[in-house]
Amino acid sequence: MSEESRVAIVTGAARGIGAATARRLAADGMAVAVVDIDEAATKETVDAIAGAGGRALGVGADVSDRAQVEAAVERIAAELGAPTVLVNNAGVLRDNLLFKMTNADWDTVMGVHLRGAFLFSQAAQKHMVEAKWGRIVNLSSTSALGNRGQANYAAAKAGLQGFTKTLAIELGPFGVTANAVAPGFIVTDMTAATAARMKVDFEDFQKHAAAEIPVRRPGRPEDVAHTISFLTSEGAGFVSGQVIYVAGGPRA
């Protein structure tokens, strides 16, 4: 089986890193299921893929809801084909200092990042095991190393690294690899929202971040998408259980 005949699922793919990844995997020849909590929001990504000659399907699903995830994977298998590539990218922020953080702040972040990756991996792996070939990529973050005001997010992103390594052990005998990508500062709507919440001009926010990055620039969604493209390729079959920091310099 080649990239041209594979079906990929990318969660949180309406914008940012997810959208760039969906477009890149489509350019690699895969049919792509563009998943987002709001199906209407997937239209731009789906249209971009179709306009470039690719095949895509927009799917609405709350990644933290088992029934919606299982229905989404069933629909994808029926309309695009059995998925053998999964990118668990969906994410949210509920930043706050520990003493201010609410149960809802904690539970929402854990639900989307950790439960979402668990549910989609569980639903998709049966297709990979049947095909004896699969690729799972989970989006972690440099915040997994600790970040002020992100106890929930840091814990979730660190948890995804342990989850990834366990998937690699359990699914490896069936031809399925699992890896994590941990981006650093990437210019997205999410980082723009962080700057706004801090009442900092986004351009100044980017310049400050770039000054701390060895390559002296902030990352772009495409930087992450290129790495995911490799990890989901045929050539990455002997790379599994790894965490790759896409951060413009050494981390971890």
C-alpha positions in Angstrom: 0.0 0.0 0.0 1.3 3.5 -0.9 0.6 6.9 0.4 -1.7 7.4 -2.6 -4.1 4.7 -1.3 -4.1 5.6 2.4 -6.8 7.3 4.5 -5.7 9.7 7.2 -7.7 11.3 10.1 -6.5 14.6 11.4 -8.4 16.0 14.5 -8.6 19.7 15.2 -8.0 20.2 11.5 -10.1 23.3 10.8 -7.2 25.7 11.4 -3.6 26.0 12.5 -1.3 23.0 12.8 -4.2 20.6 12.1 -5.2 22.3 8.8 -1.5 22.5 7.7 -1.1 18.8 8.5 -4.3 17.8 6.6 -3.1 19.8 3.6 0.3 18.2 3.7 -0.9 14.6 4.0 -3.3 15.3 1.1 -0.3 16.6 -0.9 1.4 13.3 0.0 -1.5 11.5 -1.7 -3.6 10.5 1.2 -7.4 11.0 1.4 -7.9 13.0 4.6 -10.8 13.2 7.1 -10.7 16.7 8.4 -12.2 16.4 11.9 -13.3 19.4 14.1 -16.0 19.9 16.8 -17.8 22.2 14.3 -18.2 20.4 11.0 -18.9 23.7 9.2 -15.5 25.0 10.3 -13.8 22.2 8.3 -15.0 23.6 4.9 -12.0 25.8 4.3 -9.5 23.0 4.8 -11.6 20.6 2.8 -12.0 23.0 -0.1 -8.2 23.8 -0.1 -7.5 20.1 -0.4 -10.1 19.5 -3.1 -8.9 22.6 -5.0 -5.4 21.2 -5.1 -6.7 17.9 -6.5 -7.0 15.9 -3.3 -9.8 14.1 -1.6 -11.1 15.2 1.8 -14.1 14.8 4.0 -15.2 17.2 6.7 -16.4 15.5 9.9 -17.9 17.0 13.0 -17.1 15.3 16.3 -16.4 16.1 20.0 -13.2 14.1 20.4 -14.0 13.6 24.1 -17.3 11.9 23.4 -17.0 8.1 22.8 -20.2 7.8 20.8 -19.3 10.7 18.5 -15.7 9.4 18.0 -16.9 5.9 17.1 -19.5 7.3 14.7 -17.0 9.6 13.1 -14.5 6.7 12.5 -17.3 4.5 11.1 -18.4 7.3 8.7 -14.8 7.9 7.6 -14.3 4.2 6.9 -17.5 4.1 4.9 -17.0 7.3 2.8 -13.2 7.5 2.4 -12.0 4.0 3.3 -10.4 2.3 6.3 -8.2 4.8 8.1 -4.6 3.7 8.7 -3.1 7.1 9.6 -4.2 9.1 12.7 -3.0 12.5 13.8 -4.4 13.4 17.3 -4.1 17.2 17.1 -7.3 18.5 18.7 -6.5 20.8 21.6 -7.8 23.6 23.8 -6.3 26.0 26.3 -7.7 26.8 29.7 -4.7 28.5 31.2 -4.6 29.7 34.8 -2.3 29.7 37.8 -2.8 26.7 40.0 -4.6 28.4 42.8 -7.1 29.9 40.3 -7.6 26.8 38.2 -11.1 25.3 38.3 -12.3 21.7 37.9 -13.7 22.6 34.5 -10.4 24.1 33.4 -8.7 20.9 34.3 -11.3 18.5 33.0 -11.8 20.2 29.7 -8.1 20.1 28.8 -7.8 16.5 29.9 -10.9 15.5 28.0 -9.8 17.0 24.7 -6.1 16.2 24.8 -5.9 12.9 26.6 -9.4 11.3 26.3 -9.6 12.5 22.7 -6.4 10.8 21.7 -7.3 7.7 23.6 -10.8 7.4 22.0 -9.6 8.1 18.4 -6.6 5.8 18.8 -8.8 3.0 20.1 -11.4 3.4 17.4 -8.9 3.7 14.5 -6.4 1.0 15.6 -8.7 -1.8 14.6 -8.4 -0.7 11.0 -4.6 -0.5 11.3 -4.3 -3.9 13.0 -6.5 -5.4 10.2 -4.3 -3.8 7.6 -1.1 -4.8 9.5 0.1 -1.2 8.9 -0.6 2.0 10.7 0.8 5.4 11.8 -0.3 7.3 14.9 1.1 10.8 15.7 0.1 12.6 18.9 0.6 16.3 19.3 2.5 17.0 22.5 4.2 20.3 23.3 7.3 21.9 24.9 4.9 22.7 27.7 5.1 19.1 28.7 8.4 20.2 30.3 6.5 22.6 32.5 5.1 26.1 31.9 3.8 28.7 34.3 0.0 28.9 34.2 -0.5 25.7 32.3 -0.6 22.9 35.0 -3.5 21.3 33.1 -2.0 21.7 29.6 1.5 20.6 30.7 0.1 17.5 32.4 -2.0 16.6 29.4 0.9 17.0 27.0 3.3 15.1 29.2 0.6 12.4 29.5 0.4 12.1 25.7 4.1 11.3 25.6 3.6 8.3 28.0 0.5 7.3 26.0 2.5 7.4 22.8 5.2 5.2 24.1 2.7 2.6 25.4 0.9 2.6 22.0 4.2 1.9 20.3 4.8 -1.1 22.5 1.3 -2.5 22.2 0.7 -1.9 18.5 4.2 -2.4 17.2 3.7 -6.2 16.6 0.9 -5.3 14.2 2.9 -3.0 12.0 1.7 0.2 13.7 4.0 2.9 14.8 3.2 5.6 17.3 5.2 8.8 17.8 4.6 12.3 19.3 5.5 15.7 18.0 6.1 18.4 20.5 6.0 21.9 18.9 7.5 24.9 20.5 6.3 28.5 19.7 4.1 28.2 16.6 2.3 31.1 15.1 -1.4 30.1 15.3 -4.8 31.5 16.4 -4.1 29.8 19.7 -0.8 31.7 20.4 -2.5 34.9 19.2 -5.2 34.3 21.7 -2.6 33.8 24.4 -1.0 37.1 23.5 -4.4 38.8 23.6 -5.1 37.3 27.0 -1.8 38.6 28.3 -2.6 42.0 26.7 0.6 41.9 24.6 0.8 42.9 20.9 1.1 39.7 18.9 3.9 41.0 16.8 5.9 41.8 19.9 4.9 38.5 21.4 6.5 36.7 18.3 9.6 38.8 18.4 10.2 38.1 22.1 9.7 34.3 21.4 12.0 34.4 18.4 14.8 36.0 20.5 14.7 32.9 22.8 14.8 30.3 19.9 18.2 29.3 18.5 17.0 29.6 14.9 15.8 33.1 15.7 12.3 32.7 14.3 8.9 31.5 15.5 7.6 28.3 14.1 4.9 27.9 11.5 2.2 25.2 11.2 3.9 23.9 8.1 7.1 23.2 10.2 5.1 20.8 12.3 3.2 19.3 9.3 6.5 18.5 7.5 7.6 16.4 10.5 4.3 14.6 10.7 4.5 13.9 7.0 7.7 12.0 7.6 6.4 10.1 10.7 3.3 8.9 8.7 5.3 7.8 5.7 6.4 4.4 4.6 10.0 5.4 5.3 9.4 6.0 9.0 8.5 2.3 9.8 11.5 1.9 12.1 10.8 5.0 14.1 8.3 4.4 17.0 7.7 5.6 20.5 9.7 8.8 20.0 9.0 12.4 20.9 10.3 14.9 18.4 10.6 18.5 19.5 9.8 20.8 16.6 11.0 23.9 18.5 13.8 25.5 16.5 16.4 24.2 18.9 17.2 21.5 21.4 14.6 20.7 24.1 14.2 17.8 26.6 
